[in-house]
Amino acid sequence: MMARIYPEKKVLETMAPASIGCTVVPLDYDPEACEAKDSRKVDSAPEGYSKIATFQSSDPNFLQYRKFGYLHSRVLSALQFDIEKLEKQLDKLDDFDKSSPNGNARKLSSLARDNLDGSPERLSNNEEFQNRFAKTRPEMLTELRAKLAEYDEMLLKTKAVTSLQKPSRMDYVSVKDWFVEEKPVIDKEATFILRKEDIITLRDGRECAAFDNLVERALAKVDKFLTVRCRCTVVRQLFTTPELRAKTSDKVIHYYAPARVDSLVNVIITAIIFMLMILPVYQMSEDDGAKPFEAIGVLMFFTLLFGCAMSSLTRASRQELFGASAAYCAVLVVFVSNFTTQTVNIEK
């Protein structure tokens, strides 16, 4: 059978048996058609939770769910109470074996003896123990082991859930508005999206997420303006892919390719850094007769501006922000001193 063979993505037409280790694909095979069938469209999804799942999985920014912070705290508090109760019972049993005439202090220093002499059969004749305690020490430790394992697992999972970030205001409003407009399920089952303080996103935090959201909002407004006023879709063509545009025909929902938005953000940040390096130098070159205090004022102003840009555009820590500002200030000092020296020489 004539077939197309795709070894390492190189298309060859040949007669080859399937035993040579290549993937034999029939002539009517269409990779793009298969990819189109695999991609789910929001518009064609059935109403209900199927449509919700299709919408939320269509973009990482829409993966928003409740973290149930209150319920996690309730369950942890209940487990904590159970463990504290077992802890008190264990302390009382230790004191009983240490000081009571009917106790056995030797069991406190030997686990083997405690397991042997602390069995229910051996303690069945100890009336004081039977009246004061419902479990032996080995039984308490076994129950404590299970409770602590459950508590630790719940504690770590709660920490992992609470460490997830809240969605940006733009992403949250987008999801909430979609639920309000589309009404995929009954109102009673869609109220979770209104609990804004309890909503978390599964998307990892980006280095400059706030600035990214600002850029995306600007793109959406520019796209809307150009589409309505000029019937121009250049923004949509540049910052979306055919696959993203095929997900929905809704004019309200816009999917922007993250890689393309990141490229635009990187260009903007690079331009800002370039301007912060050039503007003070240009300012000093224009003011030939600038006094030292004026030069110091320019230095302080642009250093402050650089620090604000660093804190707004990146997630730099305090020490990183301090180090970057100090380095930027040092570079400006070198330029300012050079211009001051040149001005003095020219005047002489």
The 8 nearest C-alpha neighbors of each residue, nearest first, counted from 0:
[[1, 2, 14, 15, 25, 16, 26, 13],
 [0, 2, 14, 13, 3, 26, 12, 25],
 [3, 1, 25, 26, 24, 0, 4, 23],
 [2, 4, 12, 24, 11, 26, 23, 5],
 [3, 5, 23, 11, 22, 10, 24, 6],
 [4, 6, 8, 10, 9, 22, 7, 3],
 [5, 7, 8, 9, 21, 4, 22, 10],
 [8, 6, 9, 5, 10, 21, 4, 22],
 [7, 9, 5, 6, 10, 4, 11, 22],
 [10, 8, 5, 7, 6, 11, 4, 3],
 [9, 11, 5, 4, 8, 3, 12, 6],
 [12, 10, 4, 3, 13, 9, 5, 6],
 [13, 11, 3, 2, 4, 10, 14, 1],
 [14, 12, 15, 11, 2, 1, 3, 4],
 [13, 15, 1, 2, 16, 0, 12, 3],
 [16, 14, 13, 17, 19, 2, 23, 4],
 [17, 15, 18, 19, 14, 23, 21, 20],
 [16, 18, 19, 23, 20, 21, 15, 22],
 [17, 19, 16, 20, 21, 15, 22, 23],
 [20, 18, 17, 21, 16, 15, 22, 23],
 [21, 19, 18, 17, 22, 6, 16, 23],
 [22, 20, 19, 6, 23, 17, 4, 5],
 [21, 23, 4, 5, 24, 20, 6, 17],
 [24, 22, 4, 21, 17, 2, 3, 25],
 [23, 25, 3, 2, 4, 22, 28, 26],
 [26, 24, 2, 27, 28, 3, 23, 1],
 [25, 27, 28, 2, 3, 24, 1, 29],
 [26, 28, 25, 29, 24, 2, 3, 30],
 [29, 27, 26, 25, 30, 24, 32, 33],
 [28, 30, 32, 31, 27, 33, 26, 34],
 [31, 29, 33, 32, 34, 28, 35, 27],
 [32, 30, 34, 33, 29, 35, 36, 28],
 [31, 33, 35, 29, 34, 30, 36, 28],
 [32, 34, 36, 30, 35, 31, 37, 29],
 [35, 33, 37, 31, 36, 32, 30, 38],
 [34, 36, 32, 38, 33, 37, 31, 39],
 [35, 37, 33, 34, 38, 32, 39, 31],
 [36, 38, 34, 35, 33, 39, 32, 40],
 [39, 37, 35, 36, 34, 40, 246, 242],
 [40, 38, 37, 41, 53, 246, 36, 44],
 [41, 39, 246, 42, 43, 247, 44, 38],
 [40, 42, 44, 247, 43, 54, 53, 246],
 [41, 43, 40, 247, 44, 248, 246, 249],
 [42, 44, 40, 41, 45, 39, 50, 247],
 [45, 43, 50, 41, 42, 40, 46, 49],
 [46, 44, 50, 49, 47, 43, 48, 42],
 [45, 47, 50, 183, 44, 49, 48, 184],
 [48, 46, 183, 184, 49, 50, 45, 51],
 [47, 49, 51, 50, 52, 46, 184, 183],
 [48, 50, 52, 47, 51, 45, 53, 44],
 [49, 51, 53, 44, 48, 46, 52, 47],
 [52, 50, 48, 54, 49, 53, 55, 47],
 [51, 53, 49, 55, 50, 54, 56, 48],
 [54, 52, 50, 56, 51, 55, 41, 57],
 [53, 55, 51, 57, 52, 56, 41, 50],
 [56, 54, 61, 52, 62, 57, 53, 51],
 [55, 57, 53, 58, 54, 52, 62, 59],
 [56, 58, 54, 55, 53, 59, 61, 246],
 [57, 59, 60, 56, 61, 55, 62, 254],
 [60, 58, 61, 62, 202, 56, 57, 55],
 [59, 61, 58, 62, 170, 202, 200, 63],
 [60, 62, 55, 59, 63, 58, 174, 170],
 [63, 61, 55, 59, 200, 60, 201, 56],
 [62, 64, 200, 61, 199, 198, 201, 65],
 [65, 63, 198, 199, 66, 200, 62, 192],
 [66, 64, 198, 197, 67, 199, 191, 63],
 [65, 67, 68, 197, 198, 199, 160, 64],
 [68, 66, 70, 69, 65, 71, 197, 198],
 [67, 69, 71, 66, 70, 72, 197, 161],
 [70, 68, 72, 71, 67, 73, 66, 74],
 [71, 69, 73, 72, 67, 68, 74, 75],
 [70, 72, 68, 74, 69, 73, 75, 67],
 [71, 73, 75, 69, 70, 74, 76, 68],
 [74, 72, 70, 76, 75, 71, 77, 69],
 [73, 75, 77, 71, 76, 72, 70, 78],
 [76, 74, 72, 78, 77, 73, 79, 71],
 [75, 77, 79, 73, 74, 78, 72, 80],
 [78, 76, 74, 80, 79, 75, 73, 81],
 [79, 77, 81, 75, 80, 76, 150, 82],
 [78, 80, 76, 82, 77, 81, 75, 83],
 [79, 81, 83, 77, 78, 82, 76, 84],
 [82, 80, 78, 84, 79, 83, 77, 85],
 [81, 83, 85, 79, 84, 80, 86, 78],
 [84, 82, 86, 80, 85, 81, 79, 87],
 [85, 83, 81, 87, 86, 82, 80, 88],
 [84, 86, 88, 82, 83, 87, 89, 81],
 [85, 87, 83, 89, 84, 88, 82, 90],
 [88, 86, 90, 84, 89, 85, 91, 83],
 [89, 87, 85, 91, 90, 86, 92, 84],
 [88, 90, 92, 86, 87, 91, 85, 93],
 [91, 89, 87, 93, 92, 88, 94, 86],
 [92, 90, 94, 88, 93, 89, 95, 87],
 [91, 93, 95, 89, 94, 90, 88, 96],
 [92, 94, 90, 96, 95, 91, 97, 89],
 [95, 93, 97, 91, 92, 96, 98, 90],
 [94, 96, 92, 99, 93, 97, 98, 102],
 [95, 97, 102, 103, 104, 93, 94, 98],
 [96, 98, 104, 94, 95, 93, 99, 102],
 [99, 97, 95, 96, 94, 100, 102, 104],
 [98, 100, 102, 95, 101, 96, 97, 94],
 [101, 99, 102, 98, 103, 96, 95, 97],
 [100, 102, 99, 103, 127, 125, 96, 128],
 [103, 101, 96, 99, 100, 95, 104, 97],
 [102, 104, 96, 105, 106, 97, 101, 107],
 [105, 103, 97, 96, 106, 107, 102, 108],
 [104, 106, 107, 103, 108, 109, 112, 113],
 [105, 107, 113, 109, 104, 112, 108, 103],
 [108, 106, 105, 104, 109, 113, 93, 110],
 [107, 109, 106, 105, 110, 104, 113, 112],
 [110, 108, 106, 112, 111, 107, 113, 105],
 [109, 111, 113, 112, 114, 106, 108, 107],
 [110, 112, 114, 109, 113, 115, 106, 116],
 [113, 111, 115, 109, 114, 110, 106, 116],
 [112, 114, 106, 110, 117, 116, 115, 111],
 [115, 113, 111, 117, 112, 116, 110, 118],
 [114, 116, 112, 113, 117, 118, 111, 121],
 [117, 115, 113, 118, 112, 121, 114, 122],
 [116, 118, 113, 114, 115, 135, 119, 121],
 [117, 119, 120, 121, 116, 115, 114, 122],
 [118, 120, 122, 121, 123, 117, 135, 134],
 [121, 119, 123, 118, 122, 124, 117, 116],
 [122, 120, 118, 119, 123, 116, 117, 124],
 [123, 121, 119, 125, 124, 120, 118, 117],
 [122, 124, 120, 125, 121, 119, 129, 126],
 [125, 123, 122, 126, 121, 120, 129, 128],
 [126, 124, 122, 128, 123, 127, 129, 101],
 [125, 127, 129, 128, 124, 130, 123, 122],
 [128, 126, 130, 129, 125, 131, 101, 132],
 [129, 127, 131, 130, 125, 126, 132, 122],
 [128, 130, 126, 127, 132, 131, 125, 133],
 [129, 131, 127, 128, 132, 126, 133, 125],
 [132, 130, 128, 129, 127, 133, 126, 92],
 [131, 133, 129, 134, 128, 130, 135, 92],
 [132, 134, 129, 131, 135, 130, 128, 88],
 [135, 133, 132, 138, 139, 136, 137, 119],
 [134, 136, 138, 137, 117, 139, 118, 119],
 [135, 137, 139, 138, 140, 134, 117, 89],
 [138, 136, 140, 139, 135, 141, 114, 117],
 [137, 139, 141, 135, 136, 140, 134, 142],
 [140, 138, 136, 142, 137, 141, 143, 135],
 [139, 141, 143, 137, 142, 138, 144, 136],
 [142, 140, 138, 144, 143, 139, 137, 145],
 [141, 143, 139, 145, 144, 140, 146, 138],
 [142, 144, 140, 146, 141, 145, 147, 139],
 [145, 143, 141, 147, 142, 146, 140, 148],
 [144, 146, 148, 142, 143, 147, 149, 141],
 [145, 147, 143, 149, 148, 144, 150, 142],
 [148, 146, 150, 144, 149, 145, 143, 151],
 [147, 149, 151, 145, 150, 146, 152, 144],
 [148, 150, 146, 152, 147, 151, 153, 145],
 [149, 151, 147, 153, 148, 152, 154, 146],
 [152, 150, 154, 148, 153, 149, 147, 155],
 [153, 151, 149, 155, 154, 150, 148, 156],
 [152, 154, 150, 156, 151, 155, 157, 149],
 [153, 155, 151, 157, 152, 156, 150, 158],
 [156, 154, 158, 152, 157, 153, 151, 159],
 [157, 155, 159, 153, 158, 154, 152, 160],
 [158, 156, 160, 154, 155, 159, 153, 161],
 [157, 159, 155, 161, 156, 160, 162, 154],
 [160, 158, 156, 162, 157, 161, 155, 163],
 [159, 161, 157, 162, 158, 163, 156, 66],
 [160, 162, 158, 163, 159, 157, 66, 68],
 [163, 161, 159, 160, 158, 164, 157, 165],
 [164, 162, 161, 160, 199, 200, 165, 159],
 [165, 163, 199, 200, 162, 166, 204, 201],
 [164, 166, 199, 200, 198, 167, 163, 196],
 [167, 165, 200, 171, 199, 170, 164, 168],
 [166, 168, 170, 169, 171, 165, 209, 212],
 [167, 169, 171, 170, 172, 166, 173, 212],
 [168, 170, 172, 167, 171, 173, 212, 216],
 [171, 169, 173, 167, 172, 168, 166, 60],
 [172, 170, 168, 174, 173, 169, 166, 175],
 [171, 173, 175, 169, 174, 170, 176, 168],
 [174, 172, 170, 176, 171, 175, 169, 177],
 [173, 175, 177, 171, 172, 176, 61, 170],
 [176, 174, 172, 178, 177, 173, 171, 192],
 [177, 175, 179, 173, 178, 174, 172, 180],
 [176, 178, 174, 180, 175, 179, 181, 173],
 [179, 177, 175, 182, 181, 176, 180, 174],
 [180, 178, 176, 177, 182, 181, 175, 174],
 [179, 181, 177, 178, 182, 176, 175, 183],
 [180, 182, 178, 183, 177, 179, 176, 184],
 [183, 181, 178, 184, 179, 180, 185, 186],
 [182, 184, 47, 46, 181, 50, 51, 178],
 [185, 183, 47, 182, 186, 189, 188, 48],
 [184, 186, 187, 188, 189, 182, 183, 47],
 [185, 187, 189, 188, 184, 190, 182, 183],
 [186, 188, 185, 189, 190, 184, 191, 182],
 [189, 187, 186, 185, 190, 184, 191, 192],
 [188, 190, 186, 191, 187, 192, 184, 185],
 [191, 189, 192, 193, 188, 187, 186, 194],
 [192, 190, 193, 189, 194, 65, 188, 64],
 [191, 193, 190, 194, 175, 189, 195, 198],
 [192, 194, 191, 190, 195, 175, 189, 198],
 [195, 193, 192, 197, 191, 196, 198, 190],
 [194, 196, 198, 197, 193, 192, 171, 191],
 [197, 195, 194, 198, 165, 199, 193, 65],
 [196, 198, 65, 195, 194, 66, 67, 199],
 [199, 197, 65, 195, 64, 196, 66, 165],
 [200, 198, 165, 63, 64, 164, 166, 65],
 [201, 199, 63, 166, 202, 62, 165, 164],
 [202, 200, 62, 203, 63, 199, 163, 59],
 [201, 203, 200, 59, 60, 204, 62, 164],
 [204, 202, 205, 201, 164, 200, 163, 59],
 [203, 205, 202, 206, 208, 164, 207, 163],
 [204, 206, 208, 207, 203, 211, 314, 209],
 [205, 207, 314, 313, 208, 204, 312, 315],
 [206, 208, 313, 312, 210, 205, 209, 211],
 [207, 209, 205, 211, 210, 206, 212, 204],
 [210, 208, 212, 211, 207, 213, 167, 312],
 [209, 211, 213, 212, 207, 208, 312, 214],
 [212, 210, 208, 214, 213, 209, 207, 215],
 [213, 211, 215, 209, 210, 214, 216, 208],
 [212, 214, 210, 216, 211, 215, 217, 209],
 [213, 215, 217, 211, 212, 216, 218, 210],
 [216, 214, 218, 212, 217, 213, 211, 219],
 [217, 215, 219, 213, 218, 214, 212, 220],
 [216, 218, 214, 220, 215, 219, 221, 213],
 [217, 219, 215, 221, 216, 220, 222, 214],
 [218, 220, 216, 222, 217, 221, 223, 215],
 [221, 219, 223, 217, 222, 218, 224, 216],
 [220, 222, 224, 218, 223, 219, 225, 217],
 [221, 223, 219, 225, 220, 224, 234, 218],
 [222, 224, 220, 226, 221, 225, 227, 219],
 [225, 223, 221, 227, 222, 226, 228, 220],
 [226, 224, 229, 231, 222, 228, 223, 227],
 [225, 227, 230, 231, 223, 224, 229, 232],
 [228, 226, 224, 225, 230, 229, 223, 231],
 [227, 229, 225, 224, 226, 230, 231, 223],
 [228, 230, 225, 231, 226, 227, 224, 232],
 [231, 229, 226, 227, 228, 225, 232, 224],
 [230, 232, 226, 229, 225, 233, 227, 222],
 [233, 231, 235, 234, 226, 236, 230, 222],
 [232, 234, 236, 235, 231, 237, 222, 225],
 [235, 233, 237, 236, 232, 222, 238, 218],
 [236, 234, 232, 238, 233, 237, 239, 222],
 [235, 237, 233, 234, 239, 238, 232, 240],
 [238, 236, 234, 235, 239, 233, 240, 259],
 [239, 237, 235, 255, 259, 256, 236, 234],
 [240, 238, 255, 256, 235, 236, 237, 243],
 [239, 241, 243, 242, 244, 256, 238, 236],
 [242, 240, 244, 243, 245, 239, 236, 246],
 [241, 243, 245, 240, 244, 246, 239, 38],
 [244, 242, 240, 245, 246, 241, 254, 239],
 [245, 243, 241, 246, 242, 240, 247, 239],
 [244, 246, 242, 243, 247, 241, 40, 248],
 [247, 245, 40, 243, 244, 41, 242, 39],
 [248, 246, 249, 245, 41, 42, 40, 244],
 [247, 249, 250, 42, 246, 245, 244, 252],
 [248, 250, 251, 247, 252, 42, 253, 41],
 [249, 251, 252, 248, 253, 247, 223, 244],
 [250, 252, 249, 253, 248, 177, 173, 223],
 [253, 251, 249, 250, 254, 247, 248, 173],
 [252, 254, 255, 251, 250, 244, 219, 249],
 [255, 253, 243, 239, 256, 252, 244, 58],
 [254, 256, 239, 238, 257, 253, 260, 243],
 [255, 257, 239, 259, 258, 238, 260, 254],
 [258, 256, 260, 259, 261, 255, 238, 262],
 [257, 259, 261, 260, 256, 262, 255, 263],
 [260, 258, 262, 261, 256, 257, 238, 263],
 [259, 261, 257, 263, 262, 258, 264, 256],
 [262, 260, 264, 258, 259, 263, 257, 265],
 [263, 261, 259, 265, 260, 264, 258, 266],
 [262, 264, 266, 260, 261, 265, 267, 259],
 [265, 263, 261, 267, 266, 262, 268, 260],
 [264, 266, 262, 268, 263, 267, 269, 261],
 [265, 267, 263, 269, 264, 268, 270, 262],
 [266, 268, 270, 264, 269, 265, 271, 263],
 [269, 267, 271, 265, 270, 266, 264, 272],
 [268, 270, 266, 272, 267, 271, 265, 273],
 [269, 271, 273, 267, 268, 272, 274, 266],
 [272, 270, 268, 274, 273, 269, 275, 267],
 [273, 271, 275, 269, 274, 270, 268, 276],
 [272, 274, 270, 276, 271, 275, 269, 277],
 [273, 275, 277, 271, 276, 272, 278, 270],
 [276, 274, 272, 273, 277, 278, 271, 305],
 [275, 277, 273, 274, 278, 272, 279, 280],
 [276, 278, 274, 280, 275, 279, 281, 273],
 [277, 279, 281, 280, 274, 275, 276, 282],
 [280, 278, 282, 281, 277, 283, 276, 297],
 [281, 279, 283, 277, 282, 278, 284, 334],
 [282, 280, 278, 284, 279, 283, 277, 285],
 [281, 283, 279, 285, 280, 284, 278, 286],
 [284, 282, 286, 280, 285, 281, 279, 287],
 [283, 285, 281, 282, 286, 287, 280, 338],
 [286, 284, 282, 283, 287, 281, 280, 288],
 [287, 285, 283, 289, 288, 284, 282, 281],
 [288, 286, 289, 285, 284, 342, 283, 338],
 [287, 289, 286, 290, 342, 339, 285, 343],
 [288, 290, 286, 287, 293, 294, 291, 283],
 [289, 291, 293, 292, 288, 294, 339, 295],
 [292, 290, 294, 293, 295, 289, 339, 296],
 [293, 291, 295, 294, 290, 296, 289, 297],
 [292, 294, 296, 290, 295, 291, 289, 297],
 [293, 295, 291, 297, 296, 292, 298, 290],
 [296, 294, 298, 292, 293, 297, 299, 291],
 [295, 297, 293, 299, 298, 294, 300, 292],
 [298, 296, 294, 300, 295, 299, 301, 293],
 [297, 299, 295, 296, 300, 301, 302, 294],
 [300, 298, 296, 302, 297, 301, 303, 295],
 [299, 301, 297, 303, 302, 298, 296, 304],
 [300, 302, 304, 303, 298, 299, 305, 297],
 [303, 301, 305, 299, 304, 300, 328, 298],
 [304, 302, 306, 300, 301, 305, 299, 307],
 [303, 305, 301, 307, 302, 306, 300, 308],
 [304, 306, 302, 308, 303, 307, 301, 309],
 [307, 305, 309, 303, 308, 304, 324, 310],
 [308, 306, 304, 310, 305, 309, 311, 303],
 [307, 309, 305, 311, 306, 310, 312, 304],
 [310, 308, 306, 307, 312, 311, 313, 305],
 [309, 311, 307, 308, 313, 312, 306, 315],
 [312, 310, 308, 309, 313, 307, 210, 207],
 [311, 313, 207, 309, 308, 310, 210, 314],
 [314, 312, 207, 315, 206, 309, 310, 311],
 [315, 313, 206, 207, 316, 310, 312, 311],
 [314, 316, 313, 319, 320, 310, 317, 309],
 [317, 315, 319, 318, 320, 314, 310, 321],
 [318, 316, 320, 319, 321, 315, 322, 310],
 [317, 319, 321, 320, 316, 322, 315, 323],
 [320, 318, 322, 316, 321, 317, 315, 323],
 [319, 321, 317, 323, 318, 322, 315, 316],
 [320, 322, 318, 324, 319, 323, 317, 325],
 [323, 321, 319, 325, 324, 320, 318, 326],
 [322, 324, 326, 320, 325, 321, 319, 327],
 [325, 323, 327, 321, 326, 322, 306, 328],
 [324, 326, 328, 322, 323, 327, 321, 329],
 [327, 325, 329, 323, 328, 324, 322, 330],
 [328, 326, 324, 330, 329, 325, 323, 331],
 [327, 329, 325, 331, 326, 330, 302, 324],
 [330, 328, 332, 326, 327, 331, 325, 333],
 [329, 331, 327, 333, 332, 328, 326, 334],
 [330, 332, 334, 328, 333, 329, 335, 327],
 [333, 331, 329, 335, 330, 334, 336, 328],
 [332, 334, 330, 336, 331, 335, 337, 329],
 [335, 333, 331, 337, 332, 336, 338, 330],
 [336, 334, 332, 338, 337, 333, 331, 339],
 [337, 335, 339, 333, 338, 334, 332, 340],
 [338, 336, 334, 340, 335, 339, 341, 333],
 [337, 339, 341, 335, 340, 336, 342, 334],
 [340, 338, 336, 342, 337, 341, 335, 343],
 [341, 339, 337, 343, 342, 338, 336, 344],
 [340, 342, 338, 344, 343, 339, 337, 345],
 [343, 341, 339, 345, 340, 344, 338, 346],
 [342, 344, 340, 346, 341, 345, 339, 347],
 [345, 343, 347, 341, 346, 342, 340, 339],
 [344, 346, 342, 347, 343, 341, 340, 287],
 [345, 347, 343, 344, 342, 341, 288, 340],
 [346, 344, 345, 343, 342, 341, 340, 339]]
